[in-house]
Amino acid sequence: MRRAFFYFLSLYILGCGFQAPWNSQWIEGEDGILYVQKIDKPETREPYTGNMIKEYGGREDGLVKEEYNYQYGKMDGVQILWYDDGLRVEKTYENGKILSTDKIKGKPIKVVEPF
């Protein structure tokens, strides 16, 4: 019984440390860095690292419009833009600075939700 109590207490404590994504917001700083912070808690503000995908708004087909990769709040890696006509533009960034741009014909991709 005592072991079960500590097991559930540990799960509860660990669970309290994780925040749901809905309570965060994106902030673009004056320095050009993208930050993420908990809503109403400016002390939690930190540079964002990870991927960001934007879909075409108001469409039900779930087509991707833009895909970005951020490292410490700055674009880093390949940014991909898809246009309605199938044009795909790839821009390569390093530490927030653009290195190259390529235009490619193709089909826009659809967002697939993990199950």
C-alpha positions in Angstrom: 0.0 0.0 0.0 2.8 2.4 0.9 4.6 1.6 -2.4 1.4 2.4 -4.4 1.0 5.7 -2.5 4.5 6.8 -3.5 4.0 5.6 -7.0 0.9 7.8 -7.5 2.4 10.7 -5.6 5.4 10.6 -8.0 3.1 10.5 -11.1 1.1 13.5 -9.7 4.3 15.5 -9.0 5.7 14.8 -12.5 2.4 15.5 -14.1 2.2 19.0 -12.5 5.5 20.0 -14.2 4.2 19.6 -17.7 2.1 22.4 -19.2 -0.5 21.9 -22.0 0.4 23.6 -25.2 -2.7 25.8 -25.2 -1.4 27.9 -22.3 1.7 29.2 -24.3 2.0 32.0 -26.8 4.5 33.0 -29.5 6.1 36.4 -29.2 8.5 37.9 -31.8 10.9 40.1 -30.0 12.3 43.4 -31.2 15.6 41.5 -31.7 13.9 39.3 -34.4 14.0 36.2 -32.2 10.9 34.1 -31.8 10.0 33.4 -28.2 7.5 31.1 -26.5 6.2 31.9 -23.1 3.4 30.7 -20.8 0.4 33.1 -20.9 0.6 35.8 -18.3 4.0 34.6 -17.1 6.7 36.8 -18.8 9.4 35.2 -16.7 8.9 31.9 -18.6 9.9 33.5 -22.0 12.6 31.6 -23.8 13.8 31.4 -27.4 11.9 28.7 -29.4 13.6 25.6 -30.8 11.7 23.3 -33.0 9.5 23.0 -36.1 6.5 25.2 -37.0 3.9 24.3 -39.7 1.3 26.7 -40.9 -1.7 25.6 -42.9 -3.8 27.5 -45.4 -6.5 29.2 -43.3 -10.2 28.6 -44.1 -9.6 25.5 -46.1 -10.8 22.0 -45.1 -8.2 20.1 -47.1 -5.4 20.6 -44.6 -2.8 21.7 -47.1 0.5 23.0 -45.6 1.4 26.6 -46.6 4.7 27.0 -44.7 7.1 24.9 -42.8 9.9 26.4 -40.6 12.7 25.2 -38.4 13.9 27.4 -35.5 17.0 27.0 -33.4 17.3 29.3 -30.3 14.6 31.6 -31.7 16.2 32.1 -35.2 15.3 30.4 -38.4 17.8 27.6 -39.1 17.8 25.0 -41.8 15.3 24.8 -44.7 12.1 26.9 -44.8 9.5 25.5 -47.3 6.7 27.5 -48.8 3.9 25.9 -50.9 1.7 27.9 -53.3 -1.7 27.0 -54.6 -0.3 26.4 -58.1 2.1 23.7 -56.8 5.2 25.9 -56.7 7.5 25.0 -53.8 10.1 27.5 -52.6 12.9 26.3 -50.3 14.9 28.9 -48.4 18.0 27.8 -46.5 18.8 29.7 -43.3 21.7 29.6 -40.9 21.4 31.5 -37.5 18.6 33.7 -38.9 20.4 34.7 -42.1 19.2 33.5 -45.5 21.8 31.5 -47.5 19.9 30.4 -50.6 16.5 30.2 -52.3 15.3 27.4 -54.7 12.0 27.2 -56.6 10.7 23.7 -57.4 7.5 22.6 -59.2 5.4 20.0 -57.3 2.3 19.3 -55.4 1.4 20.8 -52.0 1.5 18.3 -49.1 -1.3 17.6 -46.7 -0.9 17.6 -42.9 -1.2 14.1 -41.5 -2.3 14.0 -37.8 -0.6 11.3 -35.7 -2.9 8.9 -34.0 
